[in-house]
Amino acid sequence: MKENLICIRFINQLKDLEAINQIKAEHLMYFHIPNGGSRKSSLEGYQFKIIGVLPGVADYQFMWSDGSLTKIGFIEFKTAKGKQQPTQKAFEEKCKLLNIPYEIARSTEDGINILKQWEILK
């Protein structure tokens, strides 16, 4: 299964869980970080660089709170055989240095289980 399809299924399942009140965190915000894809020209790549696009950033950022403490975490989706790029490994290492949760999910179920582990979902 392609990475984009895994992401679409993950977000659809997460929205379904939100709709049936399965969010454990008091407050939750998440979004996809559109860092990937191909660069149509060297100019486009240069423009991304000068506006601050950070290569290797994970696919999703999550921010959640139990009411008193706000936390953040990143999830990178990969196919079953997908491998991190060097920039993605470097981003993961920076997260570890900053004590920020970073996980790799290879399926929708992996992503949901990570959110349960982080106590975002019931």
Biopython code that builds the backbone (N, CA, C, O; Angstrom):
import numpy as np
from Bio.PDB.StructureBuilder import StructureBuilder

atoms = [
    (1, "MET", "N", (0.844, -1.174, 0.000)),
    (1, "MET", "CA", (0.000, 0.000, 0.000)),
    (1, "MET", "C", (0.895, 1.244, 0.000)),
    (1, "MET", "O", (1.908, 1.283, 0.698)),
    (2, "LYS", "N", (0.524, 2.244, -0.773)),
    (2, "LYS", "CA", (1.304, 3.471, -0.867)),
    (2, "LYS", "C", (1.166, 4.293, 0.410)),
    (2, "LYS", "O", (0.155, 4.232, 1.110)),
    (3, "GLU", "N", (2.216, 5.064, 0.690)),
    (3, "GLU", "CA", (2.250, 5.871, 1.903)),
    (3, "GLU", "C", (1.070, 6.839, 1.978)),
    (3, "GLU", "O", (0.458, 6.981, 3.036)),
    (4, "ASN", "N", (0.747, 7.504, 0.874)),
    (4, "ASN", "CA", (-0.372, 8.449, 0.886)),
    (4, "ASN", "C", (-1.687, 7.776, 1.249)),
    (4, "ASN", "O", (-2.505, 8.357, 1.962)),
    (5, "LEU", "N", (-1.895, 6.566, 0.770)),
    (5, "LEU", "CA", (-3.119, 5.838, 1.091)),
    (5, "LEU", "C", (-3.167, 5.471, 2.570)),
    (5, "LEU", "O", (-4.225, 5.540, 3.195)),
    (6, "ILE", "N", (-2.023, 5.081, 3.130)),
    (6, "ILE", "CA", (-1.960, 4.788, 4.566)),
    (6, "ILE", "C", (-2.339, 6.045, 5.348)),
    (6, "ILE", "O", (-3.119, 5.976, 6.297)),
    (7, "CYS", "N", (-1.789, 7.189, 4.951)),
    (7, "CYS", "CA", (-2.086, 8.460, 5.633)),
    (7, "CYS", "C", (-3.567, 8.816, 5.545)),
    (7, "CYS", "O", (-4.169, 9.224, 6.538)),
    (8, "ILE", "N", (-4.148, 8.664, 4.374)),
    (8, "ILE", "CA", (-5.573, 8.974, 4.198)),
    (8, "ILE", "C", (-6.421, 8.086, 5.099)),
    (8, "ILE", "O", (-7.338, 8.569, 5.762)),
    (9, "ARG", "N", (-6.124, 6.807, 5.125)),
    (9, "ARG", "CA", (-6.891, 5.882, 5.969)),
    (9, "ARG", "C", (-6.705, 6.208, 7.452)),
    (9, "ARG", "O", (-7.656, 6.132, 8.231)),
    (10, "PHE", "N", (-5.487, 6.568, 7.838)),
    (10, "PHE", "CA", (-5.205, 6.933, 9.223)),
    (10, "PHE", "C", (-6.039, 8.147, 9.638)),
    (10, "PHE", "O", (-6.699, 8.117, 10.676)),
    (11, "ILE", "N", (-6.013, 9.198, 8.847)),
    (11, "ILE", "CA", (-6.760, 10.414, 9.179)),
    (11, "ILE", "C", (-8.262, 10.142, 9.200)),
    (11, "ILE", "O", (-8.967, 10.639, 10.078)),
    (12, "ASN", "N", (-8.753, 9.365, 8.249)),
    (12, "ASN", "CA", (-10.186, 9.019, 8.249)),
    (12, "ASN", "C", (-10.564, 8.255, 9.513)),
    (12, "ASN", "O", (-11.610, 8.517, 10.107)),
    (13, "GLN", "N", (-9.724, 7.318, 9.924)),
    (13, "GLN", "CA", (-10.030, 6.559, 11.136)),
    (13, "GLN", "C", (-9.942, 7.458, 12.371)),
    (13, "GLN", "O", (-10.762, 7.344, 13.281)),
    (14, "LEU", "N", (-8.955, 8.346, 12.403)),
    (14, "LEU", "CA", (-8.830, 9.263, 13.529)),
    (14, "LEU", "C", (-10.061, 10.174, 13.618)),
    (14, "LEU", "O", (-10.569, 10.415, 14.714)),
    (15, "LYS", "N", (-10.538, 10.677, 12.491)),
    (15, "LYS", "CA", (-11.742, 11.523, 12.492)),
    (15, "LYS", "C", (-12.966, 10.727, 12.948)),
    (15, "LYS", "O", (-13.819, 11.253, 13.662)),
    (16, "ASP", "N", (-13.051, 9.464, 12.536)),
    (16, "ASP", "CA", (-14.149, 8.611, 13.002)),
    (16, "ASP", "C", (-14.090, 8.437, 14.516)),
    (16, "ASP", "O", (-15.123, 8.479, 15.184)),
    (17, "LEU", "N", (-12.892, 8.243, 15.062)),
    (17, "LEU", "CA", (-12.732, 8.080, 16.511)),
    (17, "LEU", "C", (-13.069, 9.381, 17.250)),
    (17, "LEU", "O", (-13.637, 9.350, 18.342)),
    (18, "GLU", "N", (-12.722, 10.499, 16.659)),
    (18, "GLU", "CA", (-13.104, 11.787, 17.251)),
    (18, "GLU", "C", (-14.624, 11.912, 17.295)),
    (18, "GLU", "O", (-15.183, 12.381, 18.286)),
    (19, "ALA", "N", (-15.284, 11.498, 16.233)),
    (19, "ALA", "CA", (-16.741, 11.627, 16.129)),
    (19, "ALA", "C", (-17.474, 10.798, 17.178)),
    (19, "ALA", "O", (-18.582, 11.151, 17.582)),
    (20, "ILE", "N", (-16.869, 9.702, 17.621)),
    (20, "ILE", "CA", (-17.516, 8.854, 18.641)),
    (20, "ILE", "C", (-16.870, 9.040, 20.017)),
    (20, "ILE", "O", (-16.946, 8.166, 20.880)),
    (21, "ASN", "N", (-16.230, 10.206, 20.197)),
    (21, "ASN", "CA", (-15.698, 10.622, 21.490)),
    (21, "ASN", "C", (-14.648, 9.657, 22.058)),
    (21, "ASN", "O", (-14.714, 9.286, 23.230)),
    (22, "GLN", "N", (-13.703, 9.264, 21.241)),
    (22, "GLN", "CA", (-12.637, 8.375, 21.700)),
    (22, "GLN", "C", (-11.320, 9.116, 21.968)),
    (22, "GLN", "O", (-10.266, 8.494, 22.100)),
    (23, "ILE", "N", (-11.393, 10.434, 22.045)),
    (23, "ILE", "CA", (-10.208, 11.226, 22.351)),
    (23, "ILE", "C", (-10.050, 11.307, 23.866)),
    (23, "ILE", "O", (-10.959, 11.736, 24.575)),
    (24, "LYS", "N", (-8.904, 10.896, 24.341)),
    (24, "LYS", "CA", (-8.612, 10.916, 25.775)),
    (24, "LYS", "C", (-8.056, 12.273, 26.206)),
    (24, "LYS", "O", (-8.362, 12.754, 27.297)),
    (25, "ALA", "N", (-7.239, 12.889, 25.350)),
    (25, "ALA", "CA", (-6.646, 14.192, 25.659)),
    (25, "ALA", "C", (-7.745, 15.242, 25.786)),
    (25, "ALA", "O", (-8.744, 15.202, 25.067)),
    (26, "GLU", "N", (-7.549, 16.175, 26.704)),
    (26, "GLU", "CA", (-8.542, 17.234, 26.880)),
    (26, "GLU", "C", (-8.592, 18.146, 25.651)),
    (26, "GLU", "O", (-9.664, 18.583, 25.232)),
    (27, "HIS", "N", (-7.432, 18.421, 25.089)),
    (27, "HIS", "CA", (-7.329, 19.263, 23.898)),
    (27, "HIS", "C", (-6.408, 18.560, 22.908)),
    (27, "HIS", "O", (-5.418, 17.939, 23.297)),
    (28, "LEU", "N", (-6.742, 18.663, 21.630)),
    (28, "LEU", "CA", (-5.947, 18.000, 20.594)),
    (28, "LEU", "C", (-5.941, 18.842, 19.324)),
    (28, "LEU", "O", (-6.970, 19.361, 18.892)),
    (29, "MET", "N", (-4.745, 18.964, 18.737)),
    (29, "MET", "CA", (-4.599, 19.576, 17.423)),
    (29, "MET", "C", (-3.544, 18.773, 16.675)),
    (29, "MET", "O", (-2.519, 18.391, 17.241)),
    (30, "TYR", "N", (-3.804, 18.525, 15.407)),
    (30, "TYR", "CA", (-2.846, 17.785, 14.596)),
    (30, "TYR", "C", (-2.941, 18.251, 13.156)),
    (30, "TYR", "O", (-3.955, 18.798, 12.724)),
    (31, "PHE", "N", (-1.855, 18.021, 12.422)),
    (31, "PHE", "CA", (-1.851, 18.389, 11.012)),
    (31, "PHE", "C", (-0.748, 17.655, 10.272)),
    (31, "PHE", "O", (0.246, 17.213, 10.849)),
    (32, "HIS", "N", (-0.967, 17.545, 8.972)),
    (32, "HIS", "CA", (0.014, 16.959, 8.064)),
    (32, "HIS", "C", (0.991, 18.050, 7.646)),
    (32, "HIS", "O", (0.593, 19.188, 7.393)),
    (33, "ILE", "N", (2.247, 17.703, 7.577)),
    (33, "ILE", "CA", (3.280, 18.652, 7.159)),
    (33, "ILE", "C", (3.675, 18.289, 5.732)),
    (33, "ILE", "O", (4.343, 17.278, 5.517)),
    (34, "PRO", "N", (3.274, 19.097, 4.759)),
    (34, "PRO", "CA", (3.503, 18.751, 3.343)),
    (34, "PRO", "C", (4.912, 19.090, 2.862)),
    (34, "PRO", "O", (5.106, 19.975, 2.028)),
    (35, "ASN", "N", (5.887, 18.370, 3.405)),
    (35, "ASN", "CA", (7.283, 18.611, 3.057)),
    (35, "ASN", "C", (7.757, 17.759, 1.890)),
    (35, "ASN", "O", (8.784, 18.058, 1.281)),
    (36, "GLY", "N", (7.031, 16.715, 1.578)),
    (36, "GLY", "CA", (7.499, 15.756, 0.576)),
    (36, "GLY", "C", (7.184, 16.170, -0.836)),
    (36, "GLY", "O", (6.935, 17.340, -1.128)),
    (37, "GLY", "N", (7.200, 15.195, -1.694)),
    (37, "GLY", "CA", (6.891, 15.440, -3.097)),
    (37, "GLY", "C", (8.115, 15.831, -3.887)),
    (37, "GLY", "O", (9.220, 15.947, -3.356)),
    (38, "SER", "N", (7.890, 16.031, -5.161)),
    (38, "SER", "CA", (9.014, 16.380, -6.034)),
    (38, "SER", "C", (9.076, 17.887, -6.210)),
    (38, "SER", "O", (8.061, 18.580, -6.133)),
    (39, "ARG", "N", (10.243, 18.365, -6.439)),
    (39, "ARG", "CA", (10.446, 19.783, -6.708)),
    (39, "ARG", "C", (10.429, 19.955, -8.219)),
    (39, "ARG", "O", (11.192, 19.314, -8.943)),
    (40, "LYS", "N", (9.545, 20.831, -8.679)),
    (40, "LYS", "CA", (9.373, 21.011, -10.121)),
    (40, "LYS", "C", (10.555, 21.710, -10.760)),
    (40, "LYS", "O", (10.787, 21.574, -11.961)),
    (41, "SER", "N", (11.302, 22.458, -9.965)),
    (41, "SER", "CA", (12.455, 23.167, -10.508)),
    (41, "SER", "C", (13.436, 23.454, -9.378)),
    (41, "SER", "O", (13.087, 23.376, -8.200)),
    (42, "SER", "N", (14.646, 23.781, -9.746)),
    (42, "SER", "CA", (15.628, 24.151, -8.734)),
    (42, "SER", "C", (15.213, 25.453, -8.051)),
    (42, "SER", "O", (15.536, 25.672, -6.883)),
    (43, "LEU", "N", (14.500, 26.315, -8.775)),
    (43, "LEU", "CA", (14.015, 27.565, -8.193)),
    (43, "LEU", "C", (13.014, 27.277, -7.079)),
    (43, "LEU", "O", (13.052, 27.907, -6.022)),
    (44, "GLU", "N", (12.115, 26.319, -7.323)),
    (44, "GLU", "CA", (11.135, 25.973, -6.298)),
    (44, "GLU", "C", (11.843, 25.430, -5.055)),
    (44, "GLU", "O", (11.499, 25.809, -3.935)),
    (45, "GLY", "N", (12.821, 24.552, -5.241)),
    (45, "GLY", "CA", (13.593, 24.030, -4.115)),
    (45, "GLY", "C", (14.295, 25.137, -3.354)),
    (45, "GLY", "O", (14.322, 25.127, -2.123)),
    (46, "TYR", "N", (14.864, 26.094, -4.076)),
    (46, "TYR", "CA", (15.540, 27.237, -3.461)),
    (46, "TYR", "C", (14.544, 28.077, -2.656)),
    (46, "TYR", "O", (14.846, 28.505, -1.542)),
    (47, "GLN", "N", (13.361, 28.311, -3.220)),
    (47, "GLN", "CA", (12.347, 29.093, -2.518)),
    (47, "GLN", "C", (11.916, 28.409, -1.231)),
    (47, "GLN", "O", (11.747, 29.068, -0.205)),
    (48, "PHE", "N", (11.737, 27.094, -1.275)),
    (48, "PHE", "CA", (11.386, 26.366, -0.054)),
    (48, "PHE", "C", (12.483, 26.529, 0.990)),
    (48, "PHE", "O", (12.197, 26.718, 2.172)),
    (49, "LYS", "N", (13.719, 26.456, 0.562)),
    (49, "LYS", "CA", (14.843, 26.565, 1.481)),
    (49, "LYS", "C", (14.880, 27.935, 2.146)),
    (49, "LYS", "O", (15.066, 28.028, 3.359)),
    (50, "ILE", "N", (14.705, 29.001, 1.364)),
    (50, "ILE", "CA", (14.829, 30.336, 1.944)),
    (50, "ILE", "C", (13.634, 30.743, 2.801)),
    (50, "ILE", "O", (13.744, 31.674, 3.599)),
    (51, "ILE", "N", (12.487, 30.061, 2.652)),
    (51, "ILE", "CA", (11.359, 30.369, 3.543)),
    (51, "ILE", "C", (11.363, 29.488, 4.791)),
    (51, "ILE", "O", (10.507, 29.638, 5.663)),
    (52, "GLY", "N", (12.324, 28.571, 4.876)),
    (52, "GLY", "CA", (12.478, 27.813, 6.110)),
    (52, "GLY", "C", (11.934, 26.401, 6.114)),
    (52, "GLY", "O", (11.769, 25.819, 7.186)),
    (53, "VAL", "N", (11.648, 25.824, 4.950)),
    (53, "VAL", "CA", (11.209, 24.430, 4.923)),
    (53, "VAL", "C", (12.359, 23.568, 5.464)),
    (53, "VAL", "O", (13.502, 23.695, 5.025)),
    (54, "LEU", "N", (12.042, 22.706, 6.410)),
    (54, "LEU", "CA", (13.043, 21.855, 7.033)),
    (54, "LEU", "C", (12.949, 20.445, 6.450)),
    (54, "LEU", "O", (11.976, 19.736, 6.711)),
    (55, "PRO", "N", (13.933, 20.034, 5.674)),
    (55, "PRO", "CA", (13.901, 18.680, 5.110)),
    (55, "PRO", "C", (13.876, 17.619, 6.216)),
    (55, "PRO", "O", (14.565, 17.742, 7.228)),
    (56, "GLY", "N", (13.078, 16.590, 6.005)),
    (56, "GLY", "CA", (13.051, 15.473, 6.941)),
    (56, "GLY", "C", (11.986, 15.536, 8.011)),
    (56, "GLY", "O", (11.820, 14.584, 8.773)),
    (57, "VAL", "N", (11.254, 16.651, 8.087)),
    (57, "VAL", "CA", (10.206, 16.758, 9.095)),
    (57, "VAL", "C", (9.189, 15.643, 8.876)),
    (57, "VAL", "O", (8.866, 15.292, 7.741)),
    (58, "ALA", "N", (8.693, 15.095, 9.976)),
    (58, "ALA", "CA", (7.754, 13.979, 9.909)),
    (58, "ALA", "C", (6.449, 14.381, 9.221)),
    (58, "ALA", "O", (6.163, 15.564, 9.034)),
    (59, "ASP", "N", (5.671, 13.369, 8.851)),
    (59, "ASP", "CA", (4.409, 13.596, 8.138)),
    (59, "ASP", "C", (3.369, 14.340, 8.973)),
    (59, "ASP", "O", (2.647, 15.188, 8.449)),
    (60, "TYR", "N", (3.285, 14.027, 10.277)),
    (60, "TYR", "CA", (2.257, 14.614, 11.138)),
    (60, "TYR", "C", (2.845, 15.142, 12.426)),
    (60, "TYR", "O", (3.743, 14.542, 13.017)),
    (61, "GLN", "N", (2.315, 16.285, 12.850)),
    (61, "GLN", "CA", (2.611, 16.813, 14.170)),
    (61, "GLN", "C", (1.331, 16.775, 14.981)),
    (61, "GLN", "O", (0.262, 17.153, 14.502)),
    (62, "PHE", "N", (1.455, 16.311, 16.220)),
    (62, "PHE", "CA", (0.346, 16.271, 17.166)),
    (62, "PHE", "C", (0.694, 17.143, 18.360)),
    (62, "PHE", "O", (1.828, 17.134, 18.841)),
    (63, "MET", "N", (-0.290, 17.893, 18.833)),
    (63, "MET", "CA", (-0.173, 18.678, 20.053)),
    (63, "MET", "C", (-1.388, 18.346, 20.891)),
    (63, "MET", "O", (-2.518, 18.402, 20.406)),
    (64, "TRP", "N", (-1.161, 17.999, 22.146)),
    (64, "TRP", "CA", (-2.281, 17.628, 22.995)),
    (64, "TRP", "C", (-2.009, 18.045, 24.432)),
    (64, "TRP", "O", (-0.874, 18.310, 24.827)),
    (65, "SER", "N", (-3.092, 18.093, 25.195)),
    (65, "SER", "CA", (-3.000, 18.531, 26.579)),
    (65, "SER", "C", (-3.957, 17.721, 27.437)),
    (65, "SER", "O", (-5.031, 17.309, 26.999)),
    (66, "ASP", "N", (-3.529, 17.509, 28.675)),
    (66, "ASP", "CA", (-4.416, 16.882, 29.649)),
    (66, "ASP", "C", (-5.116, 17.959, 30.480)),
    (66, "ASP", "O", (-5.794, 17.659, 31.463)),
    (67, "GLY", "N", (-4.943, 19.202, 30.074)),
    (67, "GLY", "CA", (-5.538, 20.326, 30.786)),
    (67, "GLY", "C", (-4.498, 21.176, 31.486)),
    (67, "GLY", "O", (-4.727, 22.360, 31.732)),
    (68, "SER", "N", (-3.354, 20.584, 31.811)),
    (68, "SER", "CA", (-2.323, 21.356, 32.504)),
    (68, "SER", "C", (-0.992, 21.379, 31.760)),
    (68, "SER", "O", (-0.250, 22.358, 31.849)),
    (69, "LEU", "N", (-0.688, 20.328, 31.038)),
    (69, "LEU", "CA", (0.595, 20.219, 30.358)),
    (69, "LEU", "C", (0.365, 19.949, 28.871)),
    (69, "LEU", "O", (-0.386, 19.045, 28.506)),
    (70, "THR", "N", (1.012, 20.732, 28.026)),
    (70, "THR", "CA", (0.894, 20.533, 26.581)),
    (70, "THR", "C", (2.074, 19.719, 26.099)),
    (70, "THR", "O", (3.213, 19.962, 26.499)),
    (71, "LYS", "N", (1.801, 18.751, 25.239)),
    (71, "LYS", "CA", (2.831, 17.863, 24.692)),
    (71, "LYS", "C", (2.788, 17.927, 23.170)),
    (71, "LYS", "O", (1.771, 18.290, 22.579)),
    (72, "ILE", "N", (3.894, 17.574, 22.554)),
    (72, "ILE", "CA", (3.929, 17.456, 21.096)),
    (72, "ILE", "C", (4.586, 16.136, 20.728)),
    (72, "ILE", "O", (5.357, 15.571, 21.504)),
    (73, "GLY", "N", (4.269, 15.656, 19.533)),
    (73, "GLY", "CA", (4.879, 14.434, 19.019)),
    (73, "GLY", "C", (4.740, 14.401, 17.511)),
    (73, "GLY", "O", (3.894, 15.081, 16.930)),
    (74, "PHE", "N", (5.590, 13.596, 16.890)),
    (74, "PHE", "CA", (5.609, 13.478, 15.439)),
    (74, "PHE", "C", (5.448, 12.016, 15.032)),
    (74, "PHE", "O", (5.982, 11.111, 15.673)),
    (75, "ILE", "N", (4.700, 11.810, 13.953)),
    (75, "ILE", "CA", (4.564, 10.476, 13.364)),
    (75, "ILE", "C", (4.976, 10.556, 11.898)),
    (75, "ILE", "O", (4.487, 11.395, 11.142)),
    (76, "GLU", "N", (5.879, 9.670, 11.519)),
    (76, "GLU", "CA", (6.310, 9.513, 10.122)),
    (76, "GLU", "C", (5.699, 8.218, 9.611)),
    (76, "GLU", "O", (5.885, 7.163, 10.219)),
    (77, "PHE", "N", (4.977, 8.285, 8.508)),
    (77, "PHE", "CA", (4.402, 7.088, 7.903)),
    (77, "PHE", "C", (5.316, 6.555, 6.817)),
    (77, "PHE", "O", (5.849, 7.314, 6.007)),
    (78, "LYS", "N", (5.491, 5.258, 6.808)),
    (78, "LYS", "CA", (6.277, 4.564, 5.791)),
    (78, "LYS", "C", (5.517, 3.315, 5.368)),
    (78, "LYS", "O", (4.723, 2.766, 6.132)),
    (79, "THR", "N", (5.768, 2.880, 4.155)),
    (79, "THR", "CA", (5.205, 1.608, 3.701)),
    (79, "THR", "C", (5.918, 0.481, 4.452)),
    (79, "THR", "O", (6.878, 0.724, 5.183)),
    (80, "ALA", "N", (5.447, -0.736, 4.269)),
    (80, "ALA", "CA", (6.039, -1.884, 4.959)),
    (80, "ALA", "C", (7.538, -1.989, 4.708)),
    (80, "ALA", "O", (8.293, -2.374, 5.601)),
    (81, "LYS", "N", (7.969, -1.649, 3.499)),
    (81, "LYS", "CA", (9.388, -1.752, 3.157)),
    (81, "LYS", "C", (10.077, -0.391, 3.068)),
    (81, "LYS", "O", (11.263, -0.313, 2.749)),
    (82, "GLY", "N", (9.335, 0.678, 3.349)),
    (82, "GLY", "CA", (9.877, 2.030, 3.227)),
    (82, "GLY", "C", (10.971, 2.322, 4.236)),
    (82, "GLY", "O", (10.930, 1.835, 5.366)),
    (83, "LYS", "N", (11.937, 3.109, 3.831)),
    (83, "LYS", "CA", (13.064, 3.468, 4.694)),
    (83, "LYS", "C", (13.145, 4.980, 4.823)),
    (83, "LYS", "O", (12.795, 5.723, 3.906)),
    (84, "GLN", "N", (13.611, 5.411, 5.970)),
    (84, "GLN", "CA", (13.807, 6.838, 6.188)),
    (84, "GLN", "C", (14.946, 7.362, 5.324)),
    (84, "GLN", "O", (15.946, 6.684, 5.089)),
    (85, "GLN", "N", (14.759, 8.582, 4.864)),
    (85, "GLN", "CA", (15.827, 9.306, 4.190)),
    (85, "GLN", "C", (16.791, 9.828, 5.253)),
    (85, "GLN", "O", (16.407, 9.959, 6.416)),
    (86, "PRO", "N", (18.027, 10.127, 4.879)),
    (86, "PRO", "CA", (18.974, 10.678, 5.865)),
    (86, "PRO", "C", (18.441, 11.916, 6.592)),
    (86, "PRO", "O", (18.675, 12.078, 7.790)),
    (87, "THR", "N", (17.724, 12.792, 5.874)),
    (87, "THR", "CA", (17.176, 13.984, 6.524)),
    (87, "THR", "C", (16.098, 13.612, 7.546)),
    (87, "THR", "O", (15.948, 14.293, 8.560)),
    (88, "GLN", "N", (15.351, 12.539, 7.287)),
    (88, "GLN", "CA", (14.328, 12.089, 8.230)),
    (88, "GLN", "C", (14.979, 11.487, 9.476)),
    (88, "GLN", "O", (14.499, 11.688, 10.592)),
    (89, "LYS", "N", (16.057, 10.760, 9.282)),
    (89, "LYS", "CA", (16.795, 10.219, 10.433)),
    (89, "LYS", "C", (17.367, 11.346, 11.284)),
    (89, "LYS", "O", (17.343, 11.276, 12.512)),
    (90, "ALA", "N", (17.880, 12.385, 10.628)),
    (90, "ALA", "CA", (18.432, 13.534, 11.355)),
    (90, "ALA", "C", (17.339, 14.244, 12.151)),
    (90, "ALA", "O", (17.573, 14.661, 13.285)),
    (91, "PHE", "N", (16.141, 14.387, 11.564)),
    (91, "PHE", "CA", (15.033, 15.008, 12.277)),
    (91, "PHE", "C", (14.636, 14.163, 13.485)),
    (91, "PHE", "O", (14.387, 14.699, 14.565)),
    (92, "GLU", "N", (14.576, 12.853, 13.306)),
    (92, "GLU", "CA", (14.261, 11.956, 14.424)),
    (92, "GLU", "C", (15.278, 12.128, 15.551)),
    (92, "GLU", "O", (14.902, 12.186, 16.722)),
    (93, "GLU", "N", (16.545, 12.207, 15.208)),
    (93, "GLU", "CA", (17.589, 12.378, 16.215)),
    (93, "GLU", "C", (17.426, 13.697, 16.974)),
    (93, "GLU", "O", (17.618, 13.740, 18.190)),
    (94, "LYS", "N", (17.071, 14.776, 16.260)),
    (94, "LYS", "CA", (16.845, 16.063, 16.939)),
    (94, "LYS", "C", (15.659, 15.958, 17.897)),
    (94, "LYS", "O", (15.690, 16.509, 18.998)),
    (95, "CYS", "N", (14.618, 15.248, 17.471)),
    (95, "CYS", "CA", (13.471, 15.038, 18.368)),
    (95, "CYS", "C", (13.914, 14.308, 19.634)),
    (95, "CYS", "O", (13.518, 14.680, 20.739)),
    (96, "LYS", "N", (14.729, 13.275, 19.473)),
    (96, "LYS", "CA", (15.207, 12.530, 20.638)),
    (96, "LYS", "C", (16.007, 13.432, 21.574)),
    (96, "LYS", "O", (15.842, 13.362, 22.791)),
    (97, "LEU", "N", (16.876, 14.281, 21.013)),
    (97, "LEU", "CA", (17.668, 15.201, 21.826)),
    (97, "LEU", "C", (16.782, 16.176, 22.596)),
    (97, "LEU", "O", (17.115, 16.581, 23.710)),
    (98, "LEU", "N", (15.662, 16.546, 22.000)),
    (98, "LEU", "CA", (14.724, 17.479, 22.628)),
    (98, "LEU", "C", (13.657, 16.770, 23.466)),
    (98, "LEU", "O", (12.764, 17.410, 24.020)),
    (99, "ASN", "N", (13.763, 15.440, 23.552)),
    (99, "ASN", "CA", (12.797, 14.634, 24.303)),
    (99, "ASN", "C", (11.378, 14.793, 23.756)),
    (99, "ASN", "O", (10.409, 14.871, 24.511)),
    (100, "ILE", "N", (11.279, 14.838, 22.425)),
    (100, "ILE", "CA", (9.989, 14.934, 21.740)),
    (100, "ILE", "C", (9.663, 13.569, 21.146)),
    (100, "ILE", "O", (10.479, 13.016, 20.408)),
    (101, "PRO", "N", (8.495, 13.012, 21.447)),
    (101, "PRO", "CA", (8.132, 11.717, 20.867)),
    (101, "PRO", "C", (8.130, 11.753, 19.337)),
    (101, "PRO", "O", (7.597, 12.674, 18.718)),
    (102, "TYR", "N", (8.735, 10.733, 18.755)),
    (102, "TYR", "CA", (8.801, 10.560, 17.298)),
    (102, "TYR", "C", (8.642, 9.076, 17.041)),
    (102, "TYR", "O", (9.379, 8.262, 17.597)),
    (103, "GLU", "N", (7.691, 8.722, 16.208)),
    (103, "GLU", "CA", (7.441, 7.313, 15.905)),
    (103, "GLU", "C", (7.268, 7.122, 14.404)),
    (103, "GLU", "O", (6.847, 8.029, 13.686)),
    (104, "ILE", "N", (7.600, 5.938, 13.958)),
    (104, "ILE", "CA", (7.344, 5.542, 12.572)),
    (104, "ILE", "C", (6.174, 4.572, 12.576)),
    (104, "ILE", "O", (6.170, 3.590, 13.317)),
    (105, "ALA", "N", (5.185, 4.858, 11.742)),
    (105, "ALA", "CA", (4.021, 3.982, 11.585)),
    (105, "ALA", "C", (4.057, 3.396, 10.182)),
    (105, "ALA", "O", (4.357, 4.098, 9.216)),
    (106, "ARG", "N", (3.754, 2.120, 10.074)),
    (106, "ARG", "CA", (3.753, 1.437, 8.784)),
    (106, "ARG", "C", (2.351, 1.015, 8.353)),
    (106, "ARG", "O", (2.170, 0.357, 7.328)),
    (107, "SER", "N", (1.369, 1.406, 9.156)),
    (107, "SER", "CA", (-0.033, 1.095, 8.834)),
    (107, "SER", "C", (-0.935, 2.042, 9.613)),
    (107, "SER", "O", (-0.491, 2.737, 10.527)),
    (108, "THR", "N", (-2.201, 2.055, 9.237)),
    (108, "THR", "CA", (-3.188, 2.821, 9.977)),
    (108, "THR", "C", (-3.220, 2.364, 11.428)),
    (108, "THR", "O", (-3.266, 3.185, 12.344)),
    (109, "GLU", "N", (-3.197, 1.058, 11.632)),
    (109, "GLU", "CA", (-3.245, 0.504, 12.981)),
    (109, "GLU", "C", (-2.043, 0.959, 13.804)),
    (109, "GLU", "O", (-2.191, 1.287, 14.981)),
    (110, "ASP", "N", (-0.858, 0.984, 13.200)),
    (110, "ASP", "CA", (0.323, 1.488, 13.906)),
    (110, "ASP", "C", (0.085, 2.919, 14.385)),
    (110, "ASP", "O", (0.362, 3.244, 15.539)),
    (111, "GLY", "N", (-0.425, 3.765, 13.505)),
    (111, "GLY", "CA", (-0.671, 5.153, 13.862)),
    (111, "GLY", "C", (-1.654, 5.295, 15.010)),
    (111, "GLY", "O", (-1.428, 6.078, 15.933)),
    (112, "ILE", "N", (-2.733, 4.549, 14.957)),
    (112, "ILE", "CA", (-3.738, 4.587, 16.030)),
    (112, "ILE", "C", (-3.133, 4.078, 17.335)),
    (112, "ILE", "O", (-3.382, 4.652, 18.395)),
    (113, "ASN", "N", (-2.347, 3.014, 17.271)),
    (113, "ASN", "CA", (-1.716, 2.477, 18.481)),
    (113, "ASN", "C", (-0.717, 3.464, 19.095)),
    (113, "ASN", "O", (-0.587, 3.538, 20.317)),
    (114, "ILE", "N", (-0.021, 4.211, 18.257)),
    (114, "ILE", "CA", (0.893, 5.238, 18.763)),
    (114, "ILE", "C", (0.098, 6.290, 19.534)),
    (114, "ILE", "O", (0.508, 6.712, 20.615)),
    (115, "LEU", "N", (-1.040, 6.711, 18.980)),
    (115, "LEU", "CA", (-1.856, 7.714, 19.666)),
    (115, "LEU", "C", (-2.417, 7.179, 20.981)),
    (115, "LEU", "O", (-2.591, 7.944, 21.930)),
    (116, "LYS", "N", (-2.696, 5.905, 21.050)),
    (116, "LYS", "CA", (-3.125, 5.298, 22.319)),
    (116, "LYS", "C", (-1.959, 5.274, 23.304)),
    (116, "LYS", "O", (-2.138, 5.562, 24.487)),
    (117, "GLN", "N", (-0.776, 4.932, 22.821)),
    (117, "GLN", "CA", (0.430, 4.907, 23.653)),
    (117, "GLN", "C", (0.724, 6.301, 24.216)),
    (117, "GLN", "O", (1.135, 6.432, 25.369)),
    (118, "TRP", "N", (0.515, 7.324, 23.412)),
    (118, "TRP", "CA", (0.732, 8.706, 23.848)),
    (118, "TRP", "C", (-0.418, 9.223, 24.707)),
    (118, "TRP", "O", (-0.375, 10.359, 25.180)),
    (119, "GLU", "N", (-1.446, 8.398, 24.914)),
    (119, "GLU", "CA", (-2.636, 8.730, 25.696)),
    (119, "GLU", "C", (-3.447, 9.868, 25.083)),
    (119, "GLU", "O", (-4.053, 10.678, 25.786)),
    (120, "ILE", "N", (-3.439, 9.904, 23.750)),
    (120, "ILE", "CA", (-4.302, 10.842, 23.015)),
    (120, "ILE", "C", (-5.661, 10.194, 22.798)),
    (120, "ILE", "O", (-6.696, 10.854, 22.892)),
    (121, "LEU", "N", (-5.649, 8.900, 22.507)),
    (121, "LEU", "CA", (-6.892, 8.138, 22.289)),
    (121, "LEU", "C", (-7.159, 7.211, 23.458)),
    (121, "LEU", "O", (-6.249, 6.758, 24.151)),
    (122, "LYS", "N", (-8.446, 6.947, 23.650)),
    (122, "LYS", "CA", (-8.866, 5.984, 24.689)),
    (122, "LYS", "C", (-8.530, 4.579, 24.262)),
    (122, "LYS", "O", (-8.802, 3.629, 24.996)),
]
sb = StructureBuilder()
sb.init_structure("model")
sb.init_model(0)
sb.init_chain("A")
sb.init_seg("    ")
for serial, (resi, resn, name, xyz) in enumerate(atoms, 1):
    if name == "N":
        sb.init_residue(resn, " ", resi, " ")
    sb.init_atom(name, np.array(xyz, "f"), 0.0, 1.0, " ", f" {name:<3s}", serial, name[0])
structure = sb.get_structure()
